[in-house]
Amino acid sequence: MIVRLFRSQYLVQYVLLFFLTVLLWTDALLFPEKLITGEGFKSFPSIKNFVLSYPLISLIVSILLLYFQALLLNAVAGLHRLVERNQLIVAAIYVLIMSSQPAMIQPNVVLLVNFLLILMLYVNMKLFGTNESLSALFDMGFLVGLSSLLYFPSIAFLPFIFISLLVYQLFRWREWLVPIIGFFTPYLFIMVWYFWNDQLDEKFSYFLSLFDFEQPAYQDVSTENIVIWGLFAMLVLLGLGRILKLASDGSVEGRKKSRVVIFMFLFAVASAFFSGQTLISHLYLEIIPVVVFLSAYVSRLRKLFIIELVFSLIFISIIAIKVLNFS
């Protein structure tokens, strides 16, 4: 039902997508005192206090942000022919995965980081076939730098930019220097702020400590998490096959852009080793390429019975977990 419903792109699908987003966040809206912990902003005490003081406002902003970035990712994937156009399946799958765990349906800084990374992917895709790439490369570096200030493991996407340059065969030295300048620009601004407030030495030492490699903590991964993620993983493997086919057999543009998505996934996985935080925090970064893999498969299917059955099982499992948590 979910796949058939969102394989069109009319006004009613936009409305239904918004209702789906609200439905999946209903338990947080009804019981904010039980679900909203503020842990998603533990590195930002002022924002954490605001979230705890005004949970309903924070939830509404998070829902709107999730809805908007789902539409943005859908537009990016369709515009660059990674999936079939004139569908909302990318947005629907993104909302479903991003709302699949109780720990994910609350205000979280990584939700904002994902928005920046979707913008970065959009700018990245525009590099193909362009002769004026310097401004786009600066924007990409700036977005990754800003993302890493909000959530440090996303610094792993800086080398991803240079891998993209290799994929697009951009070899001029300015094209390799500009992303670095863009990356350090937000750091320069914040360094000036800390210097002005006499905190530069303290913050610099903290910044260096973030480069310690640690395995992500798995203590918050439950059996329910494993079941839902296992179903998604089964679907993603099918979608990965479609992306791999595009990366080898499609048009030149399709091959290069599909390879970029594959590398984005690999660097998202690598980002997990920059912090010892929970695994769920890192899954946010991996969801963007995962949704593209899965949507590439689903959007081109003709026989939908099996895929609809699996998505129905996932949706029912998510709802059941939400009900059991408050039974």
C-alpha positions as CSV (number, residue, x, y, z in Angstrom):
1,M,0.0,0.0,0.0
2,I,2.8,2.5,0.9
3,V,4.7,1.8,-2.3
4,R,1.6,2.1,-4.6
5,L,0.4,5.2,-2.7
6,F,3.6,7.2,-3.2
7,R,4.5,6.1,-6.7
8,S,2.7,9.3,-7.9
9,Q,3.3,12.9,-7.2
10,Y,0.1,14.8,-6.9
11,L,-1.1,17.2,-4.1
12,V,-2.9,14.4,-2.3
13,Q,0.4,12.5,-2.0
14,Y,2.1,15.5,-0.4
15,V,-0.7,15.8,2.1
16,L,-0.6,12.0,2.9
17,L,3.2,12.2,3.3
18,F,2.7,14.9,5.9
19,F,0.1,12.8,7.8
20,L,2.4,9.8,7.6
21,T,5.2,11.8,9.2
22,V,2.9,13.1,12.0
23,L,1.5,9.5,12.5
24,L,5.0,8.1,13.0
25,W,5.7,10.8,15.6
26,T,2.4,10.6,17.4
27,D,3.7,8.9,20.4
28,A,6.3,11.6,21.0
29,L,3.6,14.3,20.5
30,L,1.3,12.6,23.0
31,F,3.9,11.6,25.6
32,P,6.8,14.1,25.2
33,E,7.7,13.8,28.9
34,K,8.5,10.1,28.4
35,L,10.3,10.3,25.1
36,I,12.0,13.7,24.9
37,T,15.3,13.4,26.7
38,G,17.3,16.2,25.1
39,E,20.2,13.8,24.5
40,G,20.2,14.7,20.8
41,F,21.6,18.1,21.8
42,K,23.8,17.1,24.7
43,S,26.7,19.0,23.2
44,F,24.6,22.1,23.1
45,P,23.4,22.7,26.6
46,S,21.3,25.8,25.8
47,I,19.4,24.0,23.0
48,K,19.0,21.0,25.2
49,N,17.4,23.1,27.9
50,F,15.0,24.7,25.4
51,V,14.0,21.2,24.1
52,L,13.3,20.1,27.6
53,S,11.4,23.3,28.5
54,Y,9.4,23.4,25.3
55,P,9.1,19.8,24.0
56,L,6.0,20.4,21.9
57,I,7.5,23.3,20.0
58,S,10.7,21.3,19.5
59,L,8.8,18.3,18.2
60,I,6.8,20.4,15.7
61,V,10.0,22.0,14.3
62,S,11.6,18.6,14.0
63,I,8.6,17.1,12.2
64,L,8.5,20.0,9.7
65,L,12.3,19.7,9.2
66,L,12.0,16.0,8.6
67,Y,9.1,16.5,6.1
68,F,11.0,19.2,4.2
69,Q,14.2,17.3,3.9
70,A,12.4,14.2,2.8
71,L,10.9,16.3,-0.1
72,L,14.3,17.8,-0.8
73,L,16.0,14.4,-1.0
74,N,13.1,13.2,-3.2
75,A,13.7,16.1,-5.6
76,V,17.5,15.5,-5.7
77,A,17.1,11.8,-6.5
78,G,14.5,12.5,-9.2
79,L,16.3,15.5,-10.7
80,H,19.5,13.4,-11.2
81,R,17.7,10.3,-12.5
82,L,18.8,8.1,-9.6
83,V,15.1,7.0,-9.3
84,E,12.1,7.3,-11.5
85,R,10.8,10.9,-11.6
86,N,7.3,12.1,-10.6
87,Q,7.1,9.9,-7.5
88,L,7.3,10.6,-3.8
89,I,8.6,7.1,-2.9
90,V,12.0,8.5,-1.9
91,A,10.4,10.9,0.6
92,A,8.1,8.2,2.0
93,I,10.9,5.7,2.5
94,Y,13.1,8.4,4.1
95,V,10.3,9.4,6.6
96,L,9.7,5.7,7.4
97,I,13.3,4.9,8.1
98,M,14.0,8.2,10.0
99,S,11.0,7.4,12.3
100,S,11.6,3.7,12.7
101,Q,13.0,3.7,16.2
102,P,11.8,5.4,19.4
103,A,15.2,6.9,20.0
104,M,14.9,8.7,16.6
105,I,11.6,10.4,17.1
106,Q,12.8,13.4,19.0
107,P,14.7,16.6,18.4
108,N,18.2,15.7,17.3
109,V,21.1,17.7,16.0
110,V,21.8,15.0,13.5
111,L,18.4,15.7,11.9
112,L,19.8,19.2,11.0
113,V,23.1,17.6,9.9
114,N,21.2,15.4,7.5
115,F,19.6,18.5,6.0
116,L,23.0,19.9,5.3
117,L,24.3,16.7,3.8
118,I,21.3,16.5,1.4
119,L,22.2,20.0,0.3
120,M,25.8,18.8,-0.1
121,L,24.7,15.9,-2.2
122,Y,22.6,18.2,-4.4
123,V,25.6,20.5,-5.0
124,N,27.8,17.4,-5.6
125,M,25.5,16.1,-8.3
126,K,25.6,19.5,-10.1
127,L,29.4,19.1,-10.6
128,F,28.8,16.7,-13.5
129,G,29.3,18.4,-16.8
130,T,29.9,21.9,-15.4
131,N,32.9,24.2,-16.3
132,E,32.3,26.6,-13.4
133,S,32.7,24.3,-10.4
134,L,34.6,26.5,-7.9
135,S,31.6,28.1,-6.2
136,A,29.9,24.7,-5.9
137,L,33.0,23.1,-4.4
138,F,33.3,25.9,-1.9
139,D,29.7,25.3,-0.9
140,M,30.3,21.6,-0.5
141,G,33.3,22.2,1.8
142,F,31.4,24.8,3.8
143,L,28.4,22.5,4.3
144,V,30.7,19.6,5.5
145,G,32.5,22.0,7.8
146,L,29.3,23.3,9.3
147,S,28.0,19.7,9.6
148,S,31.2,18.7,11.5
149,L,30.8,21.6,13.9
150,L,27.3,20.3,14.7
151,Y,28.2,16.6,14.8
152,F,31.9,15.8,14.5
153,P,31.7,12.4,12.8
154,S,30.4,14.0,9.6
155,I,33.9,15.3,9.1
156,A,34.4,12.0,7.2
157,F,32.6,13.6,4.3
158,L,35.5,15.9,3.6
159,P,37.6,13.2,1.8
160,F,34.3,12.1,0.2
161,I,34.4,15.5,-1.7
162,F,37.8,14.6,-3.1
163,I,36.7,11.1,-4.1
164,S,33.8,12.8,-6.0
165,L,36.3,15.0,-7.8
166,L,38.1,11.8,-9.0
167,V,34.8,10.3,-10.1
168,Y,33.9,13.5,-12.1
169,Q,37.5,13.7,-13.4
170,L,38.1,17.2,-12.1
171,F,41.9,17.5,-11.6
172,R,42.7,21.3,-11.6
173,W,44.6,22.3,-8.4
174,R,42.0,25.1,-7.6
175,E,39.2,22.5,-7.6
176,W,41.1,20.6,-4.9
177,L,42.0,23.6,-2.9
178,V,38.6,25.4,-2.8
179,P,36.7,22.7,-0.8
180,I,39.4,22.9,1.9
181,I,38.9,26.7,2.1
182,G,35.2,26.2,2.3
183,F,35.5,23.6,5.0
184,F,37.7,25.7,7.3
185,T,35.5,28.9,6.8
186,P,33.0,28.1,9.5
187,Y,35.9,26.9,11.8
188,L,37.5,30.3,11.2
189,F,34.4,32.1,12.4
190,I,34.0,30.1,15.5
191,M,37.7,30.3,16.3
192,V,37.4,34.1,16.2
193,W,34.4,33.9,18.6
194,Y,36.3,31.6,21.0
195,F,39.4,33.8,20.8
196,W,37.2,36.9,21.6
197,N,35.8,35.1,24.7
198,D,39.3,33.7,25.8
199,Q,38.2,30.1,25.2
200,L,40.4,29.2,22.2
201,D,43.0,27.0,24.0
202,E,40.3,25.0,25.8
203,K,38.2,24.4,22.7
204,F,41.2,23.5,20.6
205,S,42.2,20.8,23.0
206,Y,38.6,19.5,23.0
207,F,38.6,19.5,19.2
208,L,41.8,17.4,19.0
209,S,40.3,14.9,21.4
210,L,37.5,14.2,18.9
211,F,39.9,12.5,16.5
212,D,40.2,9.5,18.8
213,F,38.9,6.4,17.0
214,E,36.3,4.4,18.9
215,Q,33.7,1.8,17.9
216,P,30.2,3.1,18.2
217,A,28.4,1.9,21.4
218,Y,25.8,-0.8,20.8
219,Q,24.1,-0.9,24.1
220,D,20.9,0.8,22.9
221,V,20.3,-1.7,20.1
222,S,17.3,-3.9,21.0
223,T,15.8,-6.9,19.4
224,E,13.1,-4.7,18.0
225,N,15.8,-2.5,16.4
226,I,17.4,-5.6,14.8
227,V,14.2,-6.9,13.4
228,I,13.2,-3.6,11.7
229,W,16.7,-2.9,10.5
230,G,17.0,-6.4,9.2
231,L,14.0,-6.0,7.0
232,F,15.3,-2.7,5.7
233,A,18.7,-4.3,5.1
234,M,17.1,-7.0,3.0
235,L,15.5,-4.4,0.8
236,V,18.6,-2.3,0.6
237,L,20.6,-5.2,-0.7
238,L,18.2,-5.4,-3.6
239,G,18.4,-1.6,-4.2
240,L,22.2,-1.8,-4.0
241,G,22.2,-4.2,-6.9
242,R,20.2,-1.6,-9.0
243,I,22.7,1.2,-8.1
244,L,25.6,-1.1,-8.9
245,K,24.1,-1.8,-12.3
246,L,23.6,1.9,-13.0
247,A,27.2,2.5,-11.9
248,S,28.5,0.1,-14.5
249,D,26.0,-0.2,-17.3
250,G,24.1,3.1,-17.5
251,S,24.9,6.4,-19.2
252,V,28.1,8.2,-18.3
253,E,26.1,10.6,-16.1
254,G,24.2,7.8,-14.4
255,R,27.4,5.8,-13.8
256,K,29.3,8.7,-12.2
257,K,26.4,9.8,-10.0
258,S,25.6,6.3,-8.9
259,R,29.3,5.8,-7.9
260,V,29.1,9.0,-5.9
261,V,26.1,7.7,-3.9
262,I,28.0,4.4,-3.2
263,F,31.0,6.4,-1.9
264,M,28.8,8.5,0.2
265,F,27.5,5.4,1.9
266,L,31.0,4.1,2.5
267,F,32.1,7.3,4.1
268,A,28.9,7.5,6.2
269,V,29.8,4.0,7.5
270,A,33.4,5.2,8.2
271,S,32.1,8.1,10.2
272,A,31.0,5.7,12.9
273,F,34.6,5.3,14.1
274,F,35.0,9.0,15.0
275,S,32.9,8.7,18.1
276,G,31.9,6.3,20.8
277,Q,28.3,7.5,20.7
278,T,25.3,5.2,20.1
279,L,24.9,3.4,16.8
280,I,21.6,5.1,16.2
281,S,23.3,8.5,16.0
282,H,25.4,7.2,13.1
283,L,22.5,5.6,11.3
284,Y,21.2,9.1,10.5
285,L,24.2,9.8,8.3
286,E,23.8,6.5,6.5
287,I,20.1,6.8,5.8
288,I,20.5,9.3,2.9
289,P,22.4,6.9,0.5
290,V,20.5,3.9,1.9
291,V,17.2,5.6,0.9
292,V,18.6,6.2,-2.6
293,F,19.6,2.6,-2.9
294,L,16.2,1.3,-1.8
295,S,14.2,3.8,-3.9
296,A,16.2,3.0,-7.0
297,Y,14.9,-0.5,-6.7
298,V,11.4,0.2,-5.6
299,S,10.6,3.0,-8.0
300,R,11.3,0.8,-11.1
301,L,9.5,-2.3,-9.9
302,R,6.5,-3.7,-11.9
303,K,5.4,-6.5,-9.6
304,L,4.8,-5.0,-6.2
305,F,3.3,-7.7,-4.1
306,I,6.4,-8.9,-2.2
307,I,7.8,-5.4,-1.7
308,E,4.4,-4.2,-0.4
309,L,4.3,-7.1,2.0
310,V,7.7,-6.3,3.4
311,F,6.9,-2.6,3.8
312,S,3.6,-3.5,5.5
313,L,5.5,-5.7,7.9
314,I,8.0,-2.9,8.6
315,F,5.2,-0.4,9.2
316,I,3.2,-2.7,11.4
317,S,6.4,-3.5,13.4
318,I,7.1,0.2,13.9
319,I,3.5,0.8,15.2
320,A,3.5,-2.3,17.4
321,I,6.8,-1.2,19.0
322,K,5.3,2.2,19.7
323,V,2.2,0.7,21.3
324,L,4.1,-1.8,23.4
325,N,6.3,0.9,24.8
326,F,3.3,2.5,26.3
327,S,1.2,-0.6,27.2
